[in-house]
Every structure is written in structure tokens, then in C-alpha cells.
């Protein structure tokens, strides 16, 4: 088994080592494929990858572990993301993606239609890890959930209606707040005076969502702010 290391996850799709793998004379090897996230710690430089025997409890046992030679240990070079601005364009159902220059001005902007998932997009929120963008569409009352590539461009977007709890008024500027730091997203619904609260999975998608009224105190809610902890 791969020994847990901060910032590293194993890819177990077809053609790669499974999460628990057995090497035999008839099957002497498998491909160990790893994802290294931006928050991989410096200790990764000296410890990965490490594979260990599976213990009787089904977890990694430190009694028998293996590593590559020191020259083949993973080496990572951190890169700095370009600061970007994302501007929804409701009329033409696109998103302008613009680099921000050192003087605060916008560089050359690119345009994305979220692979056709936007319908009068009006608000966008980025999770704290800068790995997913959540774009609300007033036209069809749903969210486009788009992975963010390292260069700031959008990956393939998926559509989610938050369990049918979303209710945007067409053309409204409903604010959107999503965070994976707390594990939940909070989405104001100006159309029915509710807040959709959704748990967020590790892949950025939404899990269970619930619409709450705040004891009927909401009146065209426009934004949600959380105090950092």
C-alpha cells in the first residue's frame, strides 16, 4: 500500500496499481501513479513515494516499507499561480478570464462558455484552494462547477442544481459563496428568500443540499459572509 503523505494521492484507475496491490512472479509490477497537490509539504521531498506492507488491520504497516533510491525520490518545484479575474457575461453566456498585471490592470482576457453549461451566468465564487470555480446561472437555476487549471483556465464544467434547492430570479445579481475550507457551500436564493447549504465533496461536487429560511428573516438575500476561523 502507498504510505500516506501530505499532498499526495494515488490514482487507481484502470492500468495503474490498485490501492492494495500484490506483486507476484506472474504479475511482477504495476504502475504507481500519483497526484501531487499544491499543498504538498517540504517533507514530500524526502519521503515519497513509500509503499509498505498491509497490516492485519487493513492499514499501512511500518514493519516493511520500500522507497526508491535517494536520486529517485520525488522532487517538487513550487510554482506561483497567476492572479486572475473572472467576469460572468450574462448576455452572451460566457466567462471572461483575465490575468491581473502587477499594476492592477487586466491583461489579455480569454473567453469560456463552460463547455456550454452557462445560462445567463451572473455570479462566480472560487474555493479557497483555487481549484474549483462555481458559477451560478440565472437562466436555468443551476451551478456550473468547473475545475481550475494551473494557468487559470477552466477544465470541463459539470452542472449541479443543488438537489433542486436553487432559485435565482432571471437577471438578478444573486451573490454566491462557496467554501471547501468548512466543507460547505452557502448559496443565497433571491427568488424564494432561502439559503441553500450544501456539503462539498473532495472532487468539488455538491453532496446533500438543504434550503433554509433563517426563521423567515431572509428578504431577497444577496450575499453570505463567514468569519474565518
C-alpha positions in Angstrom: 0.0 0.0 0.0 1.1 3.6 -0.6 2.1 5.2 2.7 0.0 8.3 3.4 2.0 11.5 2.6 0.6 15.0 2.8 -0.4 16.4 -0.6 -0.1 13.1 -2.4 -2.9 10.8 -3.5 -2.8 7.6 -5.5 -4.5 7.3 -8.9 -6.1 3.8 -9.0 -7.9 3.9 -12.4 -7.5 1.1 -14.8 -3.9 0.5 -15.9 -2.5 1.7 -12.5 -1.7 0.0 -9.2 -4.8 -0.6 -7.1 -5.0 0.9 -3.7 -3.8 -2.5 -2.3 -1.6 -4.3 -4.8 0.1 -7.7 -4.8 3.2 -8.3 -6.9 3.9 -11.9 -8.0 6.1 -13.8 -10.4 3.2 -13.7 -12.9 2.4 -10.1 -12.2 5.8 -8.6 -11.1 4.9 -4.9 -11.4 2.3 -2.2 -11.7 2.3 1.5 -12.5 2.2 3.7 -9.4 0.6 6.9 -10.5 0.4 9.8 -8.1 -1.3 13.2 -7.9 0.8 15.9 -6.2 -1.3 18.8 -5.0 -0.1 22.4 -4.4 -0.2 21.9 -0.7 2.4 19.1 -0.7 4.8 19.8 2.2 8.5 20.0 2.0 8.7 16.6 3.8 7.5 15.2 0.5 10.9 15.8 -1.0 12.4 13.3 1.4 9.7 10.7 1.8 7.8 9.9 -1.3 6.8 7.6 -2.6 6.9 5.0 0.1 5.0 1.7 -0.2 4.5 -0.6 2.8 3.1 -4.0 3.7 -0.6 -4.0 4.6 -1.1 -4.7 8.3 -3.7 -7.1 9.8 -6.0 -4.1 10.4 -6.0 -3.3 6.7 -3.9 -0.2 7.1 -0.3 0.5 6.3 2.2 -1.3 8.5 5.6 0.3 9.1 7.2 -3.0 9.7 8.1 -3.5 6.0 8.4 -0.4 3.7 10.2 0.4 0.5 11.4 3.6 -1.2 13.2 4.5 -4.4 16.9 5.3 -4.2 17.6 8.9 -3.0 18.2 10.0 -6.6 14.7 8.9 -7.5 12.7 10.4 -4.6 10.0 12.8 -5.7 11.3 16.3 -6.2 8.8 19.2 -6.4 9.3 22.8 -7.5 6.6 25.1 -6.3 5.1 27.4 -8.9 3.2 30.6 -8.3 -0.2 31.0 -9.8 -1.0 34.0 -12.0 -3.6 36.1 -10.3 -6.8 36.0 -12.4 -10.1 37.9 -12.6 -13.3 36.0 -13.7 -16.2 38.1 -15.0 -19.5 36.5 -15.9 -21.1 37.8 -19.0 -24.9 37.1 -18.8 -25.9 38.4 -22.2 -23.6 36.2 -24.2 -23.4 33.4 -21.6 -19.7 33.3 -21.3 -17.0 34.0 -18.7 -14.1 36.4 -19.3 -10.9 35.1 -17.8 -8.3 37.9 -17.4 -4.8 37.9 -15.9 -4.1 40.7 -13.5 -0.9 42.6 -14.1 1.4 43.8 -11.4 -0.1 47.3 -11.8 -3.6 46.0 -11.2 -4.7 46.3 -14.8 -6.1 43.4 -16.7 -4.0 41.6 -19.3 -5.4 39.9 -22.4 -8.7 38.2 -21.5 -9.9 34.9 -22.8 -13.5 33.8 -23.1 -15.0 30.5 -22.0 -18.6 29.2 -22.3 -18.0 26.5 -19.7 -18.4 23.9 -22.4 -22.0 25.0 -22.9 -23.1 24.9 -19.3 -23.7 28.6 -18.7 -27.2 30.1 -19.0 -27.2 33.8 -18.1 -24.3 33.4 -15.7 -24.3 36.2 -13.0 -22.0 35.3 -10.1 -18.9 33.3 -9.5 -17.1 32.0 -6.4 -13.7 30.3 -6.2 -12.9 27.9 -3.4 -10.0 28.8 -1.0 -7.7 26.3 -2.6 -8.2 27.9 -6.1 -9.1 24.5 -7.6 -12.8 24.9 -8.4 -15.0 27.7 -9.7 -18.7 27.8 -9.0 -20.8 29.8 -11.5 -24.5 30.4 -10.9 -26.8 30.6 -13.9 -30.0 32.6 -13.5 -31.4 31.2 -16.7 -31.7 27.6 -15.5 -31.3 27.9 -11.7 -28.2 25.7 -11.5 -24.4 25.9 -10.9 -21.6 25.1 -13.3 -18.8 23.5 -11.3 -15.5 24.0 -13.2 -12.1 22.7 -12.2 -9.4 25.5 -12.4 -6.3 24.6 -14.3 -3.0 25.9 -13.0 -2.9 28.5 -15.8 -6.3 29.9 -14.6 -8.3 28.4 -17.5 -11.4 26.2 -16.9 -11.4 22.5 -17.1 -14.5 20.5 -18.1 -17.5 22.0 -16.2 -20.3 19.9 -14.7 -23.8 21.1 -13.9 -25.4 20.7 -10.5 -28.8 22.1 -9.3 -28.0 21.6 -5.6 -30.7 19.0 -5.2 -33.3 21.3 -6.7 -32.9 23.9 -3.9 -31.7 26.8 -6.1 -34.0 29.6 -7.0 -32.5 32.6 -8.8 -34.6 35.4 -10.3 -33.6 35.7 -14.0 -31.2 38.6 -14.5 -30.7 39.1 -10.7 -27.2 39.5 -9.3 -27.5 36.8 -6.7 -24.3 36.6 -4.8 -22.7 33.2 -4.4 -20.4 31.9 -1.6 -18.7 28.5 -1.7 -16.0 27.2 0.5 -14.4 23.8 0.9 -12.5 25.1 4.0 -15.5 24.5 6.1 -16.8 21.7 3.8 -20.0 23.6 3.0 -21.3 26.0 0.4 -23.8 28.7 1.1 -25.9 29.9 -1.9 -28.4 32.8 -1.5 -31.7 32.3 -3.4 -33.2 35.7 -4.2 -36.1 34.0 -5.9 -37.6 32.4 -2.8 -35.8 34.0 0.1 -33.8 31.0 1.1 -30.2 29.9 1.5 -29.1 26.6 0.0 -26.5 25.0 2.3 -24.6 22.2 0.6 -21.8 19.9 1.7 -18.9 19.8 -0.7 -17.1 16.5 -1.7 -13.4 16.3 -2.2 -13.8 16.4 -6.0 -15.6 19.8 -5.7 -19.1 18.5 -6.4 -22.0 19.1 -4.1 -23.5 16.4 -1.9 -26.6 16.9 0.3 -28.2 20.3 0.0 -30.9 21.9 2.1 -32.8 25.2 1.7 -33.2 27.2 4.9 -35.2 30.3 5.6 -33.3 31.7 8.6 -36.6 31.6 10.6 -38.2 33.6 7.8 -35.8 36.5 8.3 -34.4 36.5 4.7 -35.7 39.0 2.2 -34.1 38.8 -1.2 -30.7 37.7 0.3 -27.8 38.9 -1.7 -24.7 37.5 -0.2 -23.3 35.4 2.6 -20.1 36.2 4.6 -18.4 33.8 7.0 -16.0 34.9 9.7 -12.7 32.9 9.2 -11.8 30.6 12.0 
